[in-house]
């Protein structure tokens, strides 16, 4: 198993990822994929500090770099959390690039900030129509989309909310 959790989280790496989620799901390291985070030295260091403080390896990669090394990730014996900041990037990885994250068939969706035009699903979980289209594309590819801030704080699956996005 090289990928043990697939997550979309607008905060990417934070204490709840490195403590709560890592207690529920086996994890040796975290791969965060986001171009802006990779190119922001302060943010990148903060992410690495959060993960490494809990004894986890941490990588902050651009989308392009992930695409180049995705086969190495799958071949690794290290168990990684794969995290993107938004549904559009995860859709590109799972659907457009046809990346199959080991045996993982569920995409866990964490916080999504309230923004103009976003549809509120629950506390700190708001997504745009475009992001809804990304969820639908991942669901059509066979992934369960699970809205869960924490393992014990979840609001349900995509099927419960997709009508709000026109599906």
Buried (B, 14 or more C-beta within 10 A) or exposed (E): BBBBBBBBBBBBBBEBBBEBBBEEBEBBBBBBBBBEBBEBEEBBEBBBEBBBEBEBBBBBBBBEBBBEBBEEBBEBEBBBBBBBBBBBBBBBBBBEEEBBBBEBEBBBBBBBEEEEEBBEBBEBBBBBEEBBBBBBBBBEBEBBBBBBBEEEEBBEBBEEBBEEBEB
